[in-house]
Amino acid sequence: MFFAIFLSIFFGYYSYYTGMGELPLPSIYVGEILMIAGEAFRLWGVFTLGKHFSPIVTIYSYHRVVGKGHYKLVRHPAYGGAIITILGVSIALRSIFSLISVLIIAQIYNYRANLEEERWRDEKG
């Protein structure tokens, strides 16, 4: 994940200094709005999970499927919010190339979500 964020910043500087792949100036504001919205969505997911949240993929005996809040509509809202946040960062950096980091982050979260689902099926049936 660190590599994807580094890549985003690197390409942001690259586009700024070379002018290649540079997005228009108003994209900074669009990116900032996406960052705020994505982080708010992610934190809402984390707070909704409460004691069930863990930064490490772990299934405990007391874990239950959460069906309240936006978990009624989205299976992994914290991951979706993080992806939206990174998208906002990439757009705010005004580099079309930094959007590569969004693809990397999306793949990482997809892997993690699948790992959670697999562990849940193994533990809970």
Backbone as ProteinMPNN parsed JSONL, in Angstrom:
{"seq_chain_A": "MFFAIFLSIFFGYYSYYTGMGELPLPSIYVGEILMIAGEAFRLWGVFTLGKHFSPIVTIYSYHRVVGKGHYKLVRHPAYGGAIITILGVSIALRSIFSLISVLIIAQIYNYRANLEEERWRDEKG", "coords_chain_A": {"N_chain_A": [[0.83, -1.182, 0.0], [1.956, 1.205, 0.788], [3.726, 1.533, -1.311], [1.992, 2.086, -3.46], [0.908, 4.559, -2.711], [3.257, 6.074, -2.619], [3.904, 5.896, -5.34], [1.801, 7.335, -6.469], [2.3, 9.934, -5.491], [4.846, 10.329, -6.585], [4.274, 10.312, -9.366], [2.625, 12.512, -9.403], [4.423, 14.627, -8.885], [6.051, 14.21, -11.097], [4.338, 14.793, -13.271], [3.831, 17.464, -12.691], [6.345, 18.715, -12.971], [7.111, 18.044, -15.583], [4.921, 18.523, -17.14], [3.558, 16.601, -18.482], [0.702, 14.618, -18.817], [-0.747, 16.129, -17.048], [-3.452, 17.173, -15.105], [-6.222, 19.546, -15.272], [-6.207, 22.606, -13.302], [-8.589, 22.981, -11.621], [-9.094, 20.359, -10.863], [-7.914, 19.836, -8.478], [-9.715, 20.658, -6.509], [-11.857, 18.922, -6.932], [-10.561, 16.537, -6.319], [-10.002, 16.971, -3.592], [-12.584, 17.044, -2.509], [-13.375, 14.416, -3.047], [-11.494, 13.068, -1.452], [-12.261, 13.845, 1.159], [-14.917, 12.9, 1.225], [-14.499, 10.152, 0.754], [-12.915, 9.409, 2.959], [-14.666, 10.004, 5.046], [-16.703, 8.164, 4.485], [-15.263, 5.788, 4.823], [-14.518, 5.957, 7.568], [-17.047, 5.977, 8.733], [-17.821, 3.379, 8.179], [-15.916, 1.983, 9.738], [-16.541, 2.888, 12.346], [-19.149, 1.956, 12.52], [-18.728, -0.771, 12.577], [-17.516, -1.024, 15.044], [-16.452, -2.859, 17.826], [-15.905, -4.993, 16.231], [-14.175, -4.257, 14.279], [-10.945, -4.633, 12.89], [-7.543, -4.086, 12.135], [-6.165, -6.172, 11.119], [-6.812, -9.124, 9.296], [-8.968, -11.031, 10.922], [-10.951, -13.486, 12.48], [-13.151, -13.767, 15.069], [-14.813, -15.635, 17.69], [-17.012, -14.206, 18.615], [-17.714, -12.576, 16.529], [-20.039, -11.23, 14.22], [-22.1, -10.922, 11.288], [-22.425, -7.695, 10.186], [-25.252, -5.776, 9.762], [-26.241, -3.228, 9.725], [-26.49, 0.385, 9.286], [-24.571, 1.599, 6.549], [-23.737, -0.854, 5.805], [-25.829, -2.381, 5.076], [-26.14, -1.949, 2.411], [-23.61, -2.007, 1.172], [-20.954, -4.258, 1.018], [-18.249, -4.049, 1.89], [-17.682, -1.264, 3.029], [-15.648, 0.288, 4.24], [-13.348, -0.329, 2.83], [-14.105, 0.5, 0.288], [-14.384, 3.244, 0.781], [-11.714, 3.885, 1.345], [-10.539, 3.438, -1.147], [-11.831, 5.403, -2.659], [-10.789, 7.624, -1.349], [-8.035, 7.442, -2.025], [-8.323, 7.743, -4.765], [-9.177, 10.4, -4.788], [-6.845, 11.632, -3.798], [-5.093, 11.067, -5.898], [-6.302, 12.469, -8.01], [-6.234, 15.069, -6.975], [-3.525, 15.513, -7.009], [-3.175, 16.12, -9.578], [-2.329, 14.489, -11.709], [-2.578, 12.343, -14.376], [-1.235, 9.999, -14.531], [-0.877, 9.206, -11.909], [-3.163, 7.918, -11.286], [-2.757, 5.274, -11.614], [-2.035, 4.273, -9.179], [-4.481, 4.025, -7.904], [-5.583, 1.8, -9.109], [-3.812, -0.145, -8.171], [-4.239, -0.025, -5.376], [-6.955, -0.716, -5.338], [-6.784, -3.376, -6.165], [-5.368, -4.469, -4.025], [-7.185, -4.113, -1.889], [-9.286, -5.622, -2.898], [-8.164, -8.185, -2.835], [-7.844, -8.419, -0.052], [-10.529, -8.251, 0.831], [-11.582, -10.561, -0.348], [-10.037, -12.435, 1.027], [-10.99, -12.056, 3.633], [-13.655, -12.896, 3.271], [-13.238, -15.575, 2.612], [-11.995, -16.562, 4.959], [-14.095, -16.09, 6.711], [-16.045, -17.875, 5.749], [-14.692, -20.277, 6.25], [-14.533, -20.273, 9.069], [-17.166, -19.748, 10.047], [-18.892, -21.097, 8.412]], "CA_chain_A": [[0.0, 0.0, 0.0], [2.885, 2.333, 0.822], [4.264, 1.686, -2.662], [0.979, 2.722, -4.302], [0.84, 5.97, -2.33], [4.501, 6.662, -3.108], [3.787, 5.99, -6.791], [0.882, 8.433, -6.746], [3.02, 11.194, -5.244], [5.914, 10.419, -7.583], [3.701, 10.718, -10.649], [2.153, 13.883, -9.244], [5.583, 15.5, -9.108], [6.497, 14.025, -12.483], [3.447, 15.556, -14.145], [3.996, 18.879, -12.399], [7.608, 19.234, -13.494], [7.247, 17.826, -17.022], [3.715, 18.956, -17.833], [2.953, 15.445, -19.149], [-0.375, 13.979, -18.08], [-1.216, 17.007, -15.977], [-4.875, 17.49, -15.125], [-6.455, 20.983, -15.069], [-6.12, 23.104, -11.932], [-9.773, 22.715, -10.786], [-9.147, 18.968, -10.403], [-7.495, 19.832, -7.073], [-10.915, 20.764, -5.681], [-12.58, 17.657, -7.092], [-9.804, 15.563, -5.542], [-10.19, 17.225, -2.157], [-13.938, 16.61, -2.157], [-13.355, 12.95, -3.027], [-10.733, 12.628, -0.279], [-13.093, 14.041, 2.355], [-16.05, 11.977, 1.145], [-13.996, 8.789, 0.901], [-12.487, 9.176, 4.346], [-15.879, 9.99, 5.871], [-17.358, 6.879, 4.234], [-14.432, 4.759, 5.446], [-14.644, 6.051, 9.023], [-18.399, 5.558, 9.075], [-17.768, 1.913, 8.192], [-15.119, 1.538, 10.885], [-17.31, 3.148, 13.572], [-20.31, 1.066, 12.519], [-18.255, -2.094, 12.999], [-17.214, -0.974, 16.476], [-15.461, -3.813, 18.324], [-15.634, -5.99, 15.203], [-13.132, -3.76, 13.378], [-9.56, -5.003, 13.173], [-6.69, -3.809, 10.978], [-5.649, -7.463, 10.655], [-7.92, -10.02, 8.981], [-9.125, -11.966, 12.032], [-12.334, -13.847, 12.788], [-13.306, -14.218, 16.449], [-16.068, -16.356, 17.925], [-18.103, -13.262, 18.848], [-17.996, -11.797, 15.317], [-21.304, -11.423, 13.511], [-22.237, -10.101, 10.094], [-23.056, -6.417, 10.527], [-26.264, -5.442, 8.767], [-26.81, -1.9, 9.978], [-25.767, 1.474, 8.623], [-24.407, 1.395, 5.11], [-23.435, -2.26, 5.558], [-27.007, -2.953, 4.44], [-26.026, -1.767, 0.963], [-22.25, -2.242, 0.681], [-20.338, -5.311, 1.813], [-16.997, -3.565, 2.489], [-17.646, 0.19, 2.828], [-14.377, 0.884, 4.663], [-12.413, -0.49, 1.71], [-14.566, 1.399, -0.773], [-14.019, 4.603, 1.171], [-10.262, 4.054, 1.181], [-10.263, 3.536, -2.588], [-12.283, 6.738, -3.065], [-9.811, 8.573, -0.807], [-6.832, 7.39, -2.875], [-8.713, 8.36, -6.039], [-9.135, 11.838, -4.548], [-5.439, 12.04, -3.719], [-4.523, 11.011, -7.247], [-6.848, 13.575, -8.808], [-5.738, 16.326, -6.402], [-2.133, 15.676, -7.433], [-3.263, 16.601, -10.967], [-1.576, 13.644, -12.623], [-3.313, 11.215, -14.927], [-0.428, 8.804, -14.266], [-1.02, 8.775, -10.516], [-4.349, 7.067, -11.182], [-2.271, 3.89, -11.551], [-2.052, 3.87, -7.768], [-5.847, 3.64, -7.549], [-5.732, 0.415, -9.55], [-3.038, -0.986, -7.257], [-4.963, -0.055, -4.101], [-8.186, -1.486, -5.54], [-6.416, -4.794, -6.19], [-5.004, -4.851, -2.654], [-8.411, -4.233, -1.1], [-10.031, -6.755, -3.431], [-7.539, -9.371, -2.255], [-8.164, -8.464, 1.388], [-11.956, -8.563, 0.98], [-11.734, -11.983, -0.663], [-9.44, -13.174, 2.133], [-11.96, -11.989, 4.736], [-14.792, -13.749, 2.936], [-12.775, -16.967, 2.7], [-11.826, -16.89, 6.382], [-15.426, -16.114, 7.327], [-16.67, -19.149, 5.364], [-13.995, -21.356, 6.958], [-14.844, -20.228, 10.503], [-18.601, -19.701, 10.377], [-19.644, -22.023, 7.564]], "C_chain_A": [[0.88, 1.254, 0.0], [3.426, 2.611, -0.576], [3.271, 2.413, -3.563], [0.859, 4.214, -3.984], [2.091, 6.707, -2.795], [4.424, 6.894, -4.616], [2.887, 7.162, -7.183], [1.575, 9.783, -6.584], [4.128, 11.398, -6.267], [5.373, 10.917, -8.919], [3.111, 12.126, -10.578], [3.276, 14.88, -9.485], [6.064, 15.415, -10.552], [5.646, 14.864, -13.432], [3.613, 17.056, -13.941], [5.249, 19.439, -13.071], [7.771, 19.044, -14.989], [6.053, 18.35, -17.806], [3.005, 17.814, -18.552], [1.871, 14.837, -18.256], [-0.952, 14.818, -16.967], [-2.696, 17.328, -16.167], [-5.065, 18.985, -14.891], [-6.491, 21.357, -13.588], [-7.37, 22.84, -11.09], [-9.874, 21.264, -10.292], [-8.669, 18.85, -8.953], [-8.73, 19.828, -6.172], [-11.761, 19.491, -5.75], [-11.897, 16.573, -6.253], [-9.992, 15.733, -4.05], [-11.579, 16.785, -1.687], [-13.997, 15.086, -2.082], [-12.592, 12.412, -1.815], [-11.59, 12.728, 0.987], [-14.25, 13.049, 2.365], [-15.605, 10.534, 1.365], [-13.59, 8.474, 2.33], [-13.678, 9.154, 5.289], [-16.611, 8.66, 5.716], [-16.593, 5.746, 4.911], [-14.594, 4.771, 6.965], [-16.032, 5.657, 9.503], [-18.459, 4.028, 9.143], [-17.032, 1.374, 9.399], [-15.912, 1.729, 12.178], [-18.56, 2.27, 13.656], [-19.91, -0.329, 12.974], [-17.969, -2.14, 14.492], [-16.145, -1.98, 16.867], [-15.118, -4.892, 17.294], [-14.533, -5.541, 14.25], [-11.764, -4.218, 13.849], [-8.721, -4.682, 11.949], [-6.087, -5.083, 10.376], [-6.844, -8.375, 10.398], [-7.969, -11.121, 10.032], [-10.609, -12.228, 12.242], [-12.36, -14.395, 14.207], [-14.665, -14.889, 16.622], [-17.253, -15.409, 18.103], [-18.444, -12.417, 17.617], [-19.317, -12.208, 14.693], [-21.281, -10.567, 12.257], [-23.005, -8.843, 10.489], [-24.015, -6.053, 9.399], [-26.923, -4.101, 8.993], [-25.965, -0.842, 9.28], [-25.661, 1.214, 7.128], [-23.935, -0.018, 4.778], [-24.652, -2.993, 4.998], [-26.862, -2.95, 2.925], [-24.679, -2.177, 0.393], [-21.563, -3.25, 1.595], [-19.082, -4.834, 2.547], [-16.871, -2.045, 2.305], [-16.336, 0.842, 3.256], [-13.35, 0.78, 3.535], [-12.805, 0.429, 0.551], [-14.214, 2.843, -0.477], [-12.535, 4.875, 1.016], [-9.891, 4.198, -0.288], [-10.683, 4.906, -3.111], [-11.316, 7.807, -2.56], [-8.555, 8.61, -1.666], [-7.126, 7.965, -4.256], [-8.667, 9.879, -5.904], [-7.719, 12.369, -4.468], [-4.83, 12.094, -5.109], [-5.023, 12.155, -8.12], [-6.336, 14.917, -8.295], [-4.279, 16.577, -6.778], [-2.027, 16.096, -8.903], [-2.446, 15.777, -11.948], [-2.427, 12.47, -13.08], [-2.56, 9.915, -14.632], [-0.591, 8.3, -12.834], [-2.283, 7.945, -10.302], [-3.981, 5.586, -11.2], [-2.319, 3.392, -10.112], [-3.442, 3.438, -7.317], [-6.082, 2.185, -7.947], [-4.99, -0.543, -8.621], [-3.766, -1.13, -5.927], [-6.249, -0.876, -4.231], [-7.893, -2.982, -5.56], [-6.054, -5.297, -4.796], [-6.262, -5.047, -1.808], [-9.297, -5.371, -1.604], [-9.482, -8.068, -2.868], [-7.918, -9.519, -0.782], [-9.633, -8.821, 1.628], [-12.204, -10.043, 0.689], [-11.161, -12.861, 0.441], [-10.379, -13.191, 3.336], [-13.133, -12.92, 4.489], [-14.422, -15.232, 3.068], [-12.614, -17.403, 4.158], [-13.17, -16.978, 7.094], [-16.122, -17.441, 7.009], [-16.016, -20.317, 6.1], [-14.396, -21.43, 8.428], [-16.323, -20.422, 10.796], [-19.463, -20.63, 9.516], [-20.56, -21.408, 6.638]], "O_chain_A": [[0.592, 2.231, -0.691], [3.569, 3.764, -0.981], [3.669, 3.271, -4.35], [0.724, 5.035, -4.892], [2.007, 7.826, -3.303], [4.825, 7.946, -5.113], [3.19, 7.893, -8.126], [1.45, 10.663, -7.436], [4.327, 12.508, -6.759], [5.937, 11.826, -9.529], [3.098, 12.848, -11.575], [3.099, 15.862, -10.206], [6.437, 16.422, -11.153], [6.176, 15.564, -14.294], [3.546, 17.829, -14.896], [5.211, 20.515, -13.669], [8.502, 19.807, -15.62], [6.16, 18.595, -19.008], [1.96, 18.029, -19.167], [2.107, 14.574, -17.076], [-1.576, 14.293, -16.045], [-3.128, 17.705, -17.256], [-4.164, 19.638, -14.364], [-6.773, 20.518, -12.732], [-7.225, 22.496, -9.917], [-10.664, 20.976, -9.393], [-8.984, 17.871, -8.276], [-8.787, 19.086, -5.191], [-12.312, 19.046, -4.743], [-12.559, 15.794, -5.567], [-10.128, 14.75, -3.322], [-11.727, 16.224, -0.602], [-14.599, 14.528, -1.164], [-12.998, 11.414, -1.219], [-11.631, 11.794, 1.788], [-14.532, 12.429, 3.39], [-16.264, 9.781, 2.082], [-13.887, 7.396, 2.846], [-13.7, 8.368, 6.236], [-17.085, 8.092, 6.7], [-17.196, 4.85, 5.501], [-14.785, 3.722, 7.58], [-16.172, 5.064, 10.572], [-19.069, 3.46, 10.049], [-17.477, 0.407, 10.018], [-15.95, 0.828, 13.017], [-18.977, 1.887, 14.749], [-20.668, -0.996, 13.678], [-18.157, -3.174, 15.133], [-15.047, -1.966, 16.309], [-14.144, -5.625, 17.469], [-14.008, -6.355, 13.49], [-11.459, -4.196, 15.042], [-9.139, -4.973, 10.828], [-5.566, -5.066, 9.261], [-7.786, -8.4, 11.19], [-7.134, -12.025, 10.043], [-11.425, -11.307, 12.191], [-11.676, -15.371, 14.514], [-15.558, -14.724, 15.79], [-18.384, -15.771, 17.775], [-19.379, -11.618, 17.667], [-19.661, -13.389, 14.648], [-20.528, -9.597, 12.175], [-24.096, -8.919, 11.055], [-23.633, -6.027, 8.229], [-28.03, -3.856, 8.515], [-24.886, -1.121, 8.759], [-26.58, 0.662, 6.523], [-23.752, -0.351, 3.607], [-24.521, -4.109, 4.497], [-27.387, -3.826, 2.237], [-24.604, -2.644, -0.744], [-21.594, -3.103, 2.816], [-18.879, -5.185, 3.709], [-16.046, -1.588, 1.514], [-15.95, 1.861, 2.684], [-12.571, 1.708, 3.316], [-11.952, 1.052, -0.081], [-13.796, 3.584, -1.367], [-12.138, 5.965, 0.603], [-9.02, 4.996, -0.633], [-9.972, 5.506, -3.918], [-11.05, 8.785, -3.259], [-8.061, 9.688, -1.999], [-6.264, 8.609, -4.853], [-8.176, 10.569, -6.798], [-7.42, 13.435, -5.006], [-4.135, 13.048, -5.457], [-4.255, 12.742, -8.883], [-6.036, 15.808, -9.089], [-3.847, 17.727, -6.855], [-0.941, 16.386, -9.404], [-1.923, 16.319, -12.922], [-2.932, 11.699, -12.264], [-3.173, 8.856, -14.499], [-0.458, 7.104, -12.576], [-2.451, 7.335, -9.246], [-4.798, 4.737, -10.842], [-2.61, 2.222, -9.863], [-3.571, 2.579, -6.444], [-6.708, 1.427, -7.206], [-5.487, -1.628, -8.32], [-3.894, -2.238, -5.407], [-6.589, -1.644, -3.331], [-8.672, -3.771, -5.026], [-6.396, -6.421, -4.43], [-6.382, -6.042, -1.093], [-9.985, -6.015, -0.811], [-10.244, -8.95, -2.474], [-8.267, -10.608, -0.326], [-9.944, -9.604, 2.525], [-12.957, -10.699, 1.408], [-11.724, -13.908, 0.76], [-10.543, -14.226, 3.983], [-13.557, -13.647, 5.386], [-15.206, -16.034, 3.575], [-13.05, -18.49, 4.538], [-13.368, -17.824, 7.967], [-16.717, -18.059, 7.891], [-16.704, -21.244, 6.526], [-14.577, -22.52, 8.972], [-16.688, -21.178, 11.696], [-20.614, -20.912, 9.849], [-21.237, -22.106, 5.883]]}, "name": "protein", "num_of_chains": 1, "seq": "MFFAIFLSIFFGYYSYYTGMGELPLPSIYVGEILMIAGEAFRLWGVFTLGKHFSPIVTIYSYHRVVGKGHYKLVRHPAYGGAIITILGVSIALRSIFSLISVLIIAQIYNYRANLEEERWRDEKG"}
